[in-house]
Every structure is written in C-alpha cells, then in structure tokens.
C-alpha cells in the first residue's frame, strides 16, 4: 500500500513540475527523477548490459546502492545459445532478459556512454538513434543520417563500472563489415535465420540454375572458436534434420566451410579434443579450412557483372583458394575494442585528486601532470588491479615498461569483462570470466571489499559439435566427449540461464522441436 501511495505521490509531483522540467523529462533527461529517489545511497552507474554489466546490476544491494544501467540495449543476451536461435532450435526470446525487469530495483537509461570526467565524477550520455543498432555500430553514427547530431546530457555518479563489451573483429578486411553476418546479438541471429531460409527458397525456384543453387547453398563461417564451431554444428543439424524433409533435392548440394587463420580450430581445447572435433566435422561433410587468410568479401558473383541477378550472393576471396561464390558468410573471429574505451576515455582532463591513490610518486606533482588511462599494449583494453580498479599513468610515460613509473588507481572507477585486463593475471575474454568478475565485484561492493582480490576459478570449456555430440574440458584438464558431453552442455546452459522464465521455456522448446521439428518460418 505504501509503495502505491509513493508512486501516486511521485506522479503528482511530476505533474506539477515546471514546463522546463517536463520538457527535460520528455527528452529523456530524467536524472532529476533519479536524484529524488536516490536518498542516502551511493549511485553506481554501469555502462553496458552484457554479461558483466547485467550480472553486476542484479548482484548489488539496492538498499546501499542506486543502480543505474546505461546501454543502447534494453536487454541482456545469453550468448551461448545464440547459435541455437539462429537455426530455430530455440526462439529468440529464450535468450533475452530485460534490464527493466520487475522487482529488479535497477534504473535504466537508453543511451551510450560518450565521455567521462573523473575529477567531477560526471558521465556524458548520448542518446542512440531510434533505429536498428547493428553489431558493428559505434556511438555517434548509429543509424544516423549525415549531419544528424545526437542529443546528450550529463549525470553524476559515485561509482562507475565500465562493462561495455567489445565488437566483432574484422581486421579491416575489405567488405566484411558491410556484407558479413555476425553472431553477437539477437538481431544478428534473426538476420542469419532469415538469410538461410532465403537461400533455400531461391534455390528451390525453377528459374534458378544449378550453378546458382550450389552458390546459394555454399555457407562460409569464418572463425574456428566456440562460436563459429557451434554455429557450423547447428547449421548442419538444421539442414540434415529439418530442411532435408522439405528440400530433399537441395540438401545434397549444401556445403558448410569453416575458415580459420590458425593451424587448428578450438585452440582453448587440448589437441586431442580439437582433433576429435575436426574428425567429426569431416564425417559430417563440414569442410574445415585452417591456415586460410580471408582477403575480401564483396557482394555479387565471382567475375559477374554487378548488374546481374545474384540472389544476394557474395564472393569470398582467400589467399589460398582465390575467389568463390557463397550464399552467406558468418564472421566470428575475435574481439575489437569498443570505441568508447578506445576514444571517449582517451583524455583524462583533470587528475581526480579526491578519488585517486598515487603510487611511486617520487617528486612529481600529480595535478601538474597530464594523465592517461593505463592500457594493455596489444588489445588497448583497460589494465586493472585485482579489485578491477582503473589505473592512470603520466601521459608522457604511458609507453614505458618500467615498474617504477608513477601510477594512480582510481578508487571509484571499475572495468569488467572484455574491455578490461588484469595486470598481474590476464584472463580470456569469455562469458564465464565476465560472470565471475561481476559476481565478485557485486559481492565486495556490498560488503565493503572484504576479500583480498579476485581469483578466477575455471569451470571448464565446452562446445557443441552437432548430431547430439559435444566436447568438454574441465578446469582439471579432464576430457569428456560425445553424447555425455552434449547432455552436460545442455544442462550447464540451462542452469546458467538468468531467469526461471527462460529455464522453463528452453526445455519446452527443446521438446517441441524434437517432436515437431524446428520453426522454419521466414519473417
């Protein structure tokens, strides 16, 4: 009853607000409303709604912290099951969790982090375009017309957590960003499912030549990590379990190729398990092409007139095999640093005297120095200590390797997940690592940092290989493969799903698809 009266009273106050304030609220600048509900709690602003950001937002004690998530996505995606949604094994919503869920106690702002003033403890937030946001999008130009500027506003924070994640790495390969499909978000999975079915529909037309059919049904997957391997396996299952019944004359023409520049796929597994995956793929007819360099991906058929009808096909050019026509290319080759980390955090305007701890100071005056965020030399990610606190170094000495270089630790700014690298013990950029980091940080924020430092405990790695077979390697190097590993794979992902809603829906969809087949509707 009291909550109803509070909500009604708040609505009444907002209705009596000045025209200027109402105009601000209509524009999305509702930080005034956040200030009203903050009370004596600290405001923790979390940039990002991925594994690290979403999990941390749920872990924080809402009686101690006002938790505000800032993200261009209003949802969290359970990425390990994205490949299943792309082929219809699961429905898209079974991988989604709303940031604005009931009883979460989390405030949400739909926007990009566009700049930070560490001294004033303010964050500049830029609103995203109200259009589709592609995987390769960057702040400021997302779906915007030339010359169209984004509105922005400032918000104060007490603690800031940078967990914006990374983008798909294209290595500046010509045509990849424009023509490839990625598998980082549910929007990507929708596009992939639509394109697969398009290829089969075009190939089934009587006006389609045999050569065009082979091109349409030639699927290329670039990247031999778990994402690429699992998608290749799921695509094989779709073709040979469901589409074979609907297109019996076309499935024999299907060709699935997995490309990787490394000498083997699944490098995080022992050689024995990696070879098992390759042998299983060979038996299934999936062509594994290691040590292959992708030079270009362009729209149209090899050697064809660009004006000719190509049914949306592409030309993939490799250093080893030259050009070939393909119906679809799914790109999964690693991570590229988020533009916010790369650009927006490049300039530390004023040394944050109140919140920074200086080490190896010597005779320097910190306020007189120009400072830069300490970064990993290779990836450009943020170097953090074992409490995930961001560090600063003098800009003139940012490239020095000497351990005696002065540096400062910002006590109220943290970085988690793919954008951060622990200085003493670098960890892989995986969902498992981000999940554990977020839980550790949330637990220690609630308790006032009672634990000495973060210690990652590997729960092992697993990958689906198709035909109800998988491989698994535990933290103690124990190897499991075949049907047993597949059962563990399904059980692990089901138990790790964030909500009971999806824990109920996922096995229901597994059962429905086992009984009636996958949903192959195209929309």
C-alpha positions in Angstrom: 0.0 0.0 0.0 2.8 2.4 0.9 4.5 1.8 -2.5 1.3 2.6 -4.3 0.9 5.9 -2.3 4.6 6.7 -3.0 4.2 6.1 -6.8 1.0 8.2 -6.9 2.7 11.0 -4.9 5.7 11.0 -7.2 3.4 11.1 -10.3 1.5 14.1 -8.7 4.8 15.9 -8.1 5.9 15.4 -11.7 2.6 16.6 -13.0 3.0 19.9 -11.0 6.6 20.3 -12.3 7.6 23.3 -14.2 7.3 23.3 -18.0 11.1 23.4 -18.4 11.4 20.3 -16.2 8.7 18.5 -18.0 10.4 19.3 -21.3 13.6 17.7 -19.9 11.8 14.6 -18.9 10.2 14.3 -22.3 13.6 14.5 -23.9 14.8 11.6 -21.7 16.8 13.6 -19.2 15.3 12.0 -16.2 18.3 12.4 -13.9 16.2 14.7 -11.8 13.8 11.9 -11.0 16.8 9.7 -10.2 18.1 12.3 -7.8 14.7 12.3 -6.0 14.8 8.6 -5.4 18.5 8.3 -4.5 18.3 9.1 -0.9 21.5 8.4 1.0 22.5 5.6 -1.3 25.6 5.7 -3.5 24.8 5.9 -7.2 26.6 3.1 -9.2 26.4 3.7 -12.9 27.1 0.6 -15.0 27.9 1.1 -18.7 26.7 -1.9 -20.6 24.0 -4.6 -20.3 26.2 -7.6 -21.3 27.4 -10.4 -19.1 29.4 -8.2 -16.7 27.0 -5.3 -16.6 23.8 -7.2 -16.3 25.0 -9.7 -13.7 26.5 -6.9 -11.5 23.3 -4.9 -11.7 21.5 -7.9 -10.1 24.1 -8.5 -7.5 24.3 -5.1 -5.9 22.4 -4.4 -2.7 19.7 -1.9 -3.7 19.4 -0.6 -0.1 23.0 0.6 -0.3 23.3 1.5 -4.0 21.2 3.2 -6.6 22.0 1.0 -9.6 21.7 2.7 -13.0 22.5 0.8 -16.2 23.3 2.8 -19.3 23.2 0.9 -22.5 21.9 1.1 -26.1 20.4 -2.4 -25.5 17.4 -2.7 -23.2 18.1 -6.4 -22.7 20.8 -8.9 -21.8 21.6 -11.7 -24.3 22.5 -15.2 -23.1 25.1 -15.5 -25.9 26.0 -19.3 -25.6 22.5 -20.1 -27.0 22.5 -17.5 -29.9 23.6 -20.2 -32.4 20.6 -22.3 -31.4 18.2 -19.3 -32.0 19.8 -18.6 -35.4 18.6 -22.0 -36.7 15.3 -22.3 -34.9 16.3 -24.8 -32.2 15.2 -22.1 -29.7 13.2 -19.0 -30.1 14.9 -15.6 -29.8 13.2 -14.5 -26.6 14.5 -17.5 -24.7 18.0 -15.9 -24.8 16.8 -12.4 -23.6 16.5 -10.9 -20.2 15.0 -7.4 -19.8 17.2 -4.9 -17.9 13.9 -3.3 -16.8 12.6 -6.5 -15.2 10.0 -6.2 -12.4 11.4 -6.2 -8.9 15.0 -5.8 -10.1 15.4 -2.4 -8.5 17.5 -1.3 -11.4 17.1 2.1 -13.1 17.9 2.1 -16.9 18.9 4.8 -19.3 18.8 4.0 -23.0 22.0 5.6 -24.4 25.7 5.4 -25.0 28.5 6.5 -22.7 30.2 9.3 -24.6 32.6 10.8 -22.2 33.8 10.8 -18.5 35.1 13.5 -16.3 36.9 11.5 -13.5 37.5 14.6 -11.4 34.0 15.9 -11.4 32.6 12.3 -11.4 30.2 13.0 -14.3 29.3 10.9 -17.2 28.2 12.3 -20.6 25.4 10.1 -22.1 24.4 10.3 -25.7 21.1 9.0 -26.9 21.1 6.3 -29.6 19.1 6.7 -32.8 15.7 5.2 -32.7 16.6 2.8 -35.4 18.1 -0.7 -35.7 21.5 -0.9 -34.0 23.9 -3.2 -35.9 26.6 -5.2 -34.2 29.4 -3.1 -35.7 27.7 0.2 -34.6 29.7 2.9 -32.8 28.4 5.9 -30.7 27.5 9.0 -32.6 26.9 7.4 -36.0 24.4 4.6 -35.2 21.8 4.6 -37.9 22.1 8.4 -38.2 21.8 10.4 -41.4 24.8 12.5 -42.5 24.9 15.7 -40.4 22.4 14.4 -37.8 23.7 15.1 -34.3 22.8 13.1 -31.2 21.5 14.8 -28.0 23.5 14.3 -24.9 23.3 15.1 -21.2 25.4 14.7 -18.0 24.8 12.5 -15.0 26.7 12.4 -11.7 28.0 9.1 -10.3 29.5 7.9 -7.0 31.0 4.7 -8.6 31.3 4.0 -12.3 31.6 0.5 -13.8 32.8 0.2 -17.4 31.4 -3.0 -18.9 30.6 -2.0 -22.4 31.9 -5.2 -24.1 33.7 -5.4 -27.5 32.7 -5.6 -31.1 33.4 -8.3 -33.7 37.0 -8.0 -35.0 37.1 -7.7 -38.8 40.9 -6.9 -39.1 39.9 -4.2 -41.7 39.2 -7.0 -44.3 37.5 -5.3 -47.2 33.8 -5.8 -47.4 33.4 -7.7 -44.1 31.7 -5.1 -42.1 29.2 -4.3 -44.9 28.5 -7.9 -46.1 29.2 -10.4 -43.4 26.7 -11.5 -40.7 27.9 -11.6 -37.1 26.6 -13.5 -34.1 26.9 -11.2 -31.2 23.3 -10.2 -30.6 19.8 -11.5 -31.1 19.4 -9.1 -34.0 22.2 -10.9 -35.8 20.5 -14.3 -35.1 17.3 -13.0 -36.7 19.2 -11.9 -39.9 21.1 -15.3 -40.1 17.9 -17.3 -39.8 16.2 -15.2 -42.5 19.2 -15.5 -44.8 19.5 -19.3 -44.5 15.8 -19.7 -45.4 16.1 -17.2 -48.3 19.0 -19.2 -49.8 16.8 -22.4 -49.8 13.8 -20.6 -51.2 15.7 -19.0 -54.0 17.5 -22.3 -54.7 14.1 -24.1 -55.0 12.8 -21.8 -57.8 12.6 -23.5 -61.2 14.3 -20.4 -62.7 17.4 -20.9 -60.6 20.3 -22.5 -62.4 22.3 -25.5 -61.0 25.4 -23.3 -60.6 23.4 -20.7 -58.7 21.9 -23.3 -56.5 25.4 -24.5 -55.5 26.4 -20.9 -54.8 23.3 -20.2 -52.7 23.8 -23.3 -50.6 27.5 -22.7 -50.0 27.8 -21.3 -46.4 31.1 -19.9 -45.1 31.8 -19.5 -41.4 35.0 -17.5 -40.6 36.4 -18.2 -37.1 37.4 -21.5 -35.5 36.5 -20.6 -32.0 33.5 -22.0 -30.0 31.0 -19.5 -31.6 32.0 -20.4 -35.2 32.2 -24.2 -34.4 28.8 -24.3 -32.6 27.1 -22.4 -35.4 28.5 -24.7 -38.1 27.2 -27.6 -36.0 23.7 -26.1 -35.5 23.5 -25.3 -39.3 24.4 -28.9 -40.1 21.6 -30.1 -37.8 19.1 -27.7 -39.3 19.9 -28.9 -42.9 20.0 -32.6 -42.2 17.2 -32.9 -39.6 14.6 -30.4 -40.9 15.3 -28.9 -44.2 16.2 -32.3 -45.7 12.5 -33.2 -45.4 11.3 -30.0 -47.1 14.0 -29.7 -49.7 15.2 -33.3 -50.3 16.8 -32.4 -53.7 18.7 -29.4 -52.3 20.3 -30.6 -49.1 22.9 -32.8 -51.0 24.1 -29.5 -52.5 24.7 -27.9 -49.2 28.3 -27.1 -48.4 29.4 -25.7 -45.0 33.0 -24.5 -44.8 34.8 -23.3 -41.6 37.8 -21.0 -42.1 40.4 -20.0 -39.6 43.9 -18.4 -40.0 45.3 -20.6 -37.1 46.7 -24.1 -37.6 43.9 -25.6 -35.7 40.3 -24.8 -34.5 39.3 -24.6 -30.9 42.7 -23.6 -29.5 41.4 -23.4 -26.0 41.0 -27.2 -26.0 43.7 -29.9 -25.9 44.8 -31.2 -29.2 43.1 -34.5 -28.7 39.6 -32.8 -28.4 40.3 -30.4 -31.2 41.2 -33.3 -33.5 38.1 -35.1 -32.4 36.0 -32.1 -33.5 37.8 -32.0 -36.9 37.3 -35.7 -37.5 33.6 -35.4 -36.6 33.1 -32.4 -38.9 34.8 -34.3 -41.7 32.5 -37.3 -41.3 29.5 -34.9 -41.4 30.9 -33.2 -44.5 31.8 -29.9 -42.9 35.0 -28.6 -44.6 37.5 -27.3 -42.0 40.0 -25.0 -43.7 42.7 -23.9 -41.2 45.6 -21.6 -42.1 43.4 -19.7 -44.6 43.6 -16.0 -45.0 40.4 -14.1 -45.9 41.3 -11.2 -48.3 37.9 -9.8 -49.3 34.1 -10.3 -49.1 32.1 -8.5 -51.7 28.6 -8.6 -52.9 27.9 -10.4 -56.2 29.2 -13.5 -58.0 32.8 -14.1 -59.0 33.6 -12.5 -62.3 30.0 -11.4 -62.9 28.5 -8.1 -64.0 27.4 -6.3 -60.8 24.1 -5.6 -62.5 23.3 -9.3 -63.0 20.8 -11.0 -60.7 22.8 -12.7 -58.0 20.1 -13.6 -55.4 22.0 -11.7 -52.8 25.1 -13.9 -53.1 28.7 -12.9 -52.2 32.2 -13.5 -53.4 34.7 -14.7 -50.8 38.4 -14.3 -51.8 41.1 -16.2 -49.9 44.8 -16.2 -50.3 45.0 -19.9 -50.7 41.9 -20.7 -52.9 41.1 -17.5 -54.8 37.5 -16.5 -55.3 34.4 -18.5 -54.7 30.7 -17.7 -54.6 28.8 -18.1 -51.4 25.2 -17.6 -50.2 26.1 -16.4 -46.7 29.2 -15.6 -44.6 29.0 -15.6 -40.8 32.0 -13.9 -39.2 33.3 -14.8 -35.7 37.0 -14.0 -35.4 37.5 -12.4 -32.1 37.0 -9.0 -30.5 37.7 -5.4 -31.3 37.9 -2.8 -28.6 34.8 -0.7 -28.0 35.0 2.8 -29.4 34.0 4.2 -26.0 37.1 2.7 -24.5 39.3 3.5 -27.4 38.3 7.1 -28.0 36.0 8.5 -25.3 38.4 7.5 -22.5 41.5 8.7 -24.3 41.7 12.0 -22.5 41.8 12.4 -18.7 41.1 16.1 -18.4 41.9 16.7 -14.8 43.7 14.5 -12.2 41.0 13.1 -9.8 42.7 14.2 -6.6 39.8 13.1 -4.3 39.5 9.6 -5.7 42.9 8.6 -6.8 45.7 6.7 -4.9 49.1 7.6 -6.1 52.0 5.1 -6.2 55.7 5.6 -6.9 55.0 9.3 -6.8 58.6 10.4 -6.4 58.8 14.2 -6.7 56.0 14.7 -9.3 53.1 16.9 -8.7 50.0 14.9 -9.9 47.9 18.0 -10.6 50.5 19.4 -12.9 50.9 16.2 -15.0 48.8 15.1 -18.0 47.4 11.7 -17.3 46.2 8.8 -19.4 44.4 5.6 -18.6 46.7 2.6 -18.4 46.1 0.2 -21.3 47.1 -3.2 -22.5 49.7 -2.7 -25.2 48.2 -5.2 -27.6 44.5 -5.0 -27.2 44.1 -1.4 -26.0 41.9 -2.7 -23.1 41.9 -1.1 -19.7 44.5 -2.5 -17.3 43.0 -3.1 -13.8 44.2 -4.3 -10.4 42.8 -7.4 -8.7 39.9 -5.2 -7.5 39.1 -4.2 -11.1 40.0 -0.6 -10.4 41.1 1.5 -13.4 44.6 3.0 -13.3 46.3 6.1 -14.6 49.8 6.9 -15.7 51.5 10.1 -16.7 50.8 10.6 -20.4 54.4 11.2 -21.3 55.3 7.8 -19.7 52.3 5.8 -20.8 54.5 3.6 -23.1 57.2 2.9 -20.5 57.5 -0.6 -19.2 59.5 0.3 -16.0 57.6 -0.8 -12.9 58.8 2.3 -11.1 56.7 4.6 -13.3 54.3 6.7 -11.2 50.7 5.5 -11.5 47.4 6.2 -9.8 44.5 3.9 -9.0 41.0 5.4 -9.3 39.1 4.0 -6.3 35.6 4.6 -7.6 36.0 3.5 -11.3 36.0 -0.1 -12.3 36.3 -2.1 -15.5 34.9 -5.6 -16.1 34.6 -8.1 -18.9 36.1 -7.9 -22.4 37.3 -4.3 -22.0 39.5 -5.0 -19.0 42.7 -6.9 -18.5 44.0 -7.8 -15.1 47.6 -6.6 -14.9 49.0 -9.4 -12.9 46.9 -12.3 -14.3 45.4 -11.7 -17.7 42.2 -13.8 -18.3 40.4 -14.8 -21.5 37.6 -12.7 -22.8 34.7 -15.2 -22.1 31.3 -15.0 -20.7 32.4 -17.3 -17.8 35.1 -14.8 -16.8 32.8 -11.8 -17.0 30.2 -13.6 -15.0 32.6 -14.4 -12.2 34.1 -10.9 -12.2 30.7 -9.3 -11.9 29.6 -11.5 -9.0 32.9 -10.9 -7.2 32.7 -7.1 -7.6 29.0 -7.0 -6.6 29.6 -9.1 -3.5 32.6 -7.0 -2.4 30.8 -3.7 -3.1 28.0 -4.9 -0.8 30.5 -5.9 1.9 32.9 -3.0 1.6 35.7 -5.1 -0.2 36.4 -7.7 2.5 38.1 -10.2 0.1 41.8 -9.7 -0.7 41.4 -9.9 -4.5 39.7 -11.6 -7.4 40.6 -15.2 -8.1 39.2 -16.8 -11.2 38.1 -20.5 -11.0 37.8 -22.1 -14.3 34.7 -24.3 -14.7 36.0 -25.7 -17.9 35.1 -25.1 -21.6 32.5 -26.9 -23.8 31.4 -26.8 -27.4 28.6 -28.4 -29.3 29.6 -30.3 -32.4 26.3 -31.3 -33.9 24.3 -34.6 -34.0 23.9 -34.5 -30.2 27.7 -34.6 -29.7 29.9 -32.2 -27.8 33.3 -31.8 -26.2 34.1 -30.6 -22.7 37.3 -29.9 -20.9 37.1 -29.2 -17.1 39.4 -27.0 -15.1 41.4 -30.1 -14.1 42.0 -31.0 -17.8 39.5 -33.8 -17.6 38.2 -34.6 -21.1 34.6 -35.6 -22.0 33.2 -36.0 -25.5 30.3 -37.4 -27.4 26.7 -37.8 -26.1 27.7 -37.4 -22.4 29.4 -34.1 -23.1 26.2 -33.0 -25.0 24.0 -33.7 -22.0 26.3 -31.8 -19.7 26.4 -28.9 -22.3 22.6 -28.6 -22.3 22.3 -29.0 -18.6 25.0 -26.4 -17.9 23.5 -23.7 -20.2 20.0 -24.4 -18.8 21.1 -23.9 -15.2 23.1 -20.8 -16.0 20.2 -19.1 -17.7 19.4 -16.0 -15.6 15.6 -16.2 -15.1 13.2 -19.0 -14.1 11.0 -17.9 -17.1 13.7 -19.0 -19.5 14.6 -22.1 -17.5 11.1 -23.2 -18.1 10.8 -22.1 -21.7 14.1 -23.5 -23.0 13.4 -27.2 -22.3 9.8 -26.7 -23.6 11.2 -25.5 -26.9 13.7 -28.3 -27.0 10.9 -30.8 -26.5 8.6 -29.1 -29.1 11.4 -29.1 -31.7 12.3 -32.7 -31.0 8.6 -33.7 -31.5 7.6 -31.4 -34.4 10.9 -30.1 -35.9 12.3 -26.6 -35.9 10.4 -23.5 -36.9 11.5 -22.6 -40.4 9.1 -19.6 -40.9 10.8 -16.6 -42.5 9.9 -13.1 -41.3 
